[in-house]
Amino acid sequence: MADTPDRPEYQSELFRRGLAVRKEVLGAEYVERSLAAADDFMAAFQQATTEIAWGTVWTRPGLPRPTRSMLNIAMLAALGKPHELKLHVKAALGNGVSRDEIKEVLVQVCAYCGIPAGFDAFRTAAEAFREVDAAAKG
C-alpha cells in the first residue's frame, strides 16, 4: 500500500486526525487509492472530506461509530447516493452494525423518505452484502 501523497493539502493536523479515522472506518487501501488518484483539482475535495467529515465530525466523542454509520446510511439513502451508500454499508459492518440493524434503518428510510428511496437503498445494501460475503470466501 502506498503512503499518503506529499501534497500541501494533506499537511494539517486536522487532516492527519481525520485520515486516521477515515482509514479505520473505510479501510486503508481504499483511502490510499482515493488520495493517490487525486490530481491537483481533486486534492481539494480529498482535503475537505478528510478534514470536515472525518477530522471534525467522526472524531467527536458524542456518538459511537456504529451510530454514526447508521446515520450515514439513512442520509445517503435519503439523498439517493448509491455509490457512497454501498461504501458506508460495508464500513458499518466493520463498525459493528449488524445486517438486521441496517435493515431496520432502511425500513425507516422507506417510511420517511419514500418507498423508491428505500427500495434503491435495499438493493444497494444487498449488493454490498454480496460483495462482503464474496470477499470473505476469498
N, C-alpha and C positions, 0 to 999 in steps of 0.2 A: 504494500500500500504506500502510496506517495505521501510525502509530507505536505503540509499546508503551503500553498504557494506564497512566496515572499512578496506580497503586494502592500502598498501603503494603506489600502482599505482594511487590511486584516491585522493591524498592529495594536489596536486599542485593548485595554484591559477588559472592557465590556465585550468585545468580540471574542477574546480568549475564553472568558467565562461562558459565554453563550455557545461557543464552539464545543466546549467540553460536554455540555448538556445535550446539545444537538447530536453529537456523536453517540452518546449513551442511549438516546431515545431512538434515533433513526438508523443507527449503525455507522461506524466509522468509514467503512468502504463507500457507502452511498454518499456521505457528506464529502469525503475527499474527492470523489469523482465530480460532484457538483462544483466544488471550489476549483478543481483543476480545469474544468471545462469553461469556466467563466473567462470571457475576454475582457478588454478594457471597459466595454459597455456594461456587461452583466456583473462585473465585480461589485458595482454599487448596489445591485439587488442582493447579492450574497452578503454584503456588509449589513444592509438594512435588516434582512431577515434574521441573520445571526445575532445582531445586537438587540434588535427590538423584540422579536418573538422569543428567542432563546436566551439572550443575555439579560433582558429586563423582565419578561413575563415568566418564563419557565424556571427561573432561579428564585422566584419569590417563594417564601415559606408558607403562604396562606392556604394552598391546596396541594394535596398529594398528586404525584404524577398520574396515577390511574384516573383521577377525577379530571385533570387537565386533558388527558387523552379522550375521555368520554365527551367532554365539552367540544373538543376539536372535531370529533366525529359528527356530532349534532350540527355544528356550524357549517362544516364542509358539505354535509348532506343537504342542509337547507340552501346553501349557496349553489348547489349543483356543480361541485368541483370534483369529478371522479378521480382524476389523477392524484390529487392531494389526499382525497378521502382514502384511496387504496393504501397510500403510504402510511397514513395515520392509523388505519385499521391494523396494519402489521405492527406498527410501533406500539399501539395499545396492547396487543397481545404480549409484546415484550415487557410492557409496563405492568403486567399482571391483571389486565382486564380480560374477563372471560368472554367466550363467544356468546354465552347467554346474556351477559351484560350489554354487549354490543347489539345483540338482537333487540333488547329492551329499549336501548337508546333509539334505534331505528324505528321501532313501533311508535315511539313518541314523536319522532320526526313525521311519520305518516299522519298522526293526529293534528299536529300543529303547523306543518309545512305543506301538507297535501300528499295524497297517495302517489302522484307521479314522482315527486321528490323522494319519497320513501322507497318506492319501487326501484328507482335508479340506484339509491344508496344500498338497498338489499342486494341488488345484482353486483355492485362493486365490491361489497364486503364479501359476498360468496366467492367472487373471483380471487380476492386477497387470501381467503382461507384456503382455496385450492392451491394457490402458489406457495403458501407457507407449508401446507401438507406435502406438496411435491418436493420442496427443498429439504424437508425433514427426512424424506425417504432416500434422498441422495441422488 
